[in-house]
Amino acid sequence: MPRARLLLLLAFFPALLGGRAHLGSVAAQTTAATPVATLDAAAIARAALPAVVTVLNEQSGGGPGATPTPGVIPGAGPQPLDSGSGFIIDQQGHIVTNAHVVAGGDTYQVTLQSGETRTAKLVGADPISDLAVIQIDPPVPAVLHFGDSDRVQVGEWVLALGSPLGDFTGTVTEGIVGALGRSVPDQPGMTGYANLIQHDAAINPGNSGGPLLDASGAVIGVNTLAINKAPQVGPVQGLFFAIPSNAVQRIAHSLITTGNVAYPAIGITKMDVTPDVAGQYGLPAPYGVYVMNVIPGSPADHAGLEAGDIITAINGQTVDAQHAFSERLFAHQPGETVDLTVVRLGGKLPLWHEGNVLHITLTLGTR
């Protein structure tokens, strides 16, 4: 098995290179990762690196008759599957990382910047957001604090910290924010990402789960994936993506307090509408989701959504280039009643009637 799992998008946004978690030990003296109000990368790195960890994911070989796992020798005891990065967020030893870093593991170890290792436990993992929380026993050497990702600006200076390839611990790279609100569509075996921060601070397999810092040393994102190849183009450079810190805080809090994350659902199969798709099929809306099927008995079915509808907004918040449908949907909770703005097509694509804009009230279910 490869040692590091950074999500790399190949060709048509395919694969995840997986990361796993092995948790490590902690220095005896706790210090604070004090924000530095400067563009001095060295000062920010000195303050932040004690709170950044390498996460090693282990799986036991199991006993006779156990289901074999590729790369794991049956009966040989815990064996490393992969590695990734993470960072300590509180004095209780909670560590944020990616869900794909801890997937499939039985035990976890964390290695600190000092080289110490400590066994960790899995608090919770959420494959939909690709975020997870693990925990080591205190004391901890340092913690990182979260910044407000809603205030991040294109062109803003950033640092990425982590352990590329699992061996190059404590690596720091520098770049700027290239774009905000980026989305990666659903692909086979992978849930799509929405509202990502695009940047060009180099990350590689093993950086998954590591922090993206702003000029004050605050965490504004969790590094999660990279695009290294594009269809009919070949290798590309400088396209790296992080989950915004505001989403990370919300999901980490839910994982710590309940062990899981509840997501709303409306009960449809869908196709994302983009300007290219709208142009190809003559759709009246450049952004939204095209309802391919309505699941019988679902909230969408009860509310009167139909196959062929295009959902363009939730509670007046439009789906657009900066705000994916999933982002708009996940801003609400299961059980909440929302207003859907819907364009109802008048027949098979590309036929429709001007003015067929409906408002449908729907009570969200649970995904």
Summary of the structure (lengths in Angstrom):
residues: 367
radius of gyration: 21.7
end to end distance: 31.6
largest distance: 69.3
contacts: 1359
relative contact order: 0.14
helix: 14%
strand: 38%
